[in-house]
Amino acid sequence: MVRTEFGRESLRSLDLDIAIMNRSTPRRPWFVETTPRLSAIATRTDAVAELAAVPRRNFPK
């Protein structure tokens, strides 16, 4: 599992919400620059193999 910002070894719904926010407007570059800690949570959430298909399916490029 992924270690979250608060040291947990599990994901919470807030972690997933942050990952989704980073894919919607204003998109990830803005989040990286403006909210680096939230962006780091989203990046770690993206690394979870069980969730890899979700963004590909719901946020096509």
C-alpha positions as CSV (number, residue, x, y, z in Angstrom):
1,M,0.0,0.0,0.0
2,V,1.0,3.6,-0.3
3,R,2.3,5.7,2.6
4,T,0.2,8.8,2.7
5,E,1.1,12.4,3.8
6,F,0.1,11.6,7.4
7,G,2.1,8.4,7.7
8,R,-0.8,6.0,7.2
9,E,-0.3,2.9,5.2
10,S,-3.8,2.9,3.7
11,L,-5.8,5.1,1.4
12,R,-8.7,7.1,2.6
13,S,-11.4,8.7,0.5
14,L,-9.7,12.1,0.9
15,D,-6.6,10.7,-0.8
16,L,-8.8,9.6,-3.7
17,D,-10.6,13.0,-3.8
18,I,-7.2,14.8,-4.0
19,A,-6.1,12.5,-6.9
20,I,-9.2,13.3,-8.8
21,M,-8.9,17.0,-8.2
22,N,-5.5,16.9,-9.7
23,R,-6.9,15.6,-12.9
24,S,-9.7,18.1,-13.3
25,T,-9.4,21.8,-13.9
26,P,-7.0,23.5,-13.3
27,R,-5.0,20.3,-13.8
28,R,-1.9,18.9,-12.3
29,P,0.7,21.6,-13.2
30,W,-1.3,24.2,-11.2
31,F,-1.5,21.8,-8.2
32,V,2.2,21.0,-8.4
33,E,3.1,24.7,-8.2
34,T,0.3,25.9,-5.9
35,T,-0.3,23.0,-3.5
36,P,2.8,20.7,-3.6
37,R,1.7,18.7,-0.6
38,L,-1.7,17.9,-2.1
39,S,0.1,17.1,-5.4
40,A,2.4,14.7,-3.6
41,I,-0.6,12.8,-2.2
42,A,-2.1,12.6,-5.7
43,T,1.2,11.3,-7.1
44,R,1.4,8.6,-4.4
45,T,-2.3,7.6,-5.0
46,D,-1.5,7.3,-8.7
47,A,1.1,4.7,-7.9
48,V,-1.4,2.3,-6.4
49,A,-1.7,-0.5,-9.0
50,E,-5.2,-1.4,-8.1
51,L,-6.4,2.1,-9.1
52,A,-4.3,2.5,-12.3
53,A,-7.2,1.8,-14.7
54,V,-9.5,4.3,-13.1
55,P,-7.9,7.5,-14.4
56,R,-7.2,6.0,-17.8
57,R,-10.9,5.1,-18.1
58,N,-12.4,8.3,-16.7
59,F,-9.8,10.9,-17.8
60,P,-8.7,10.1,-21.3
61,K,-6.1,12.4,-22.8
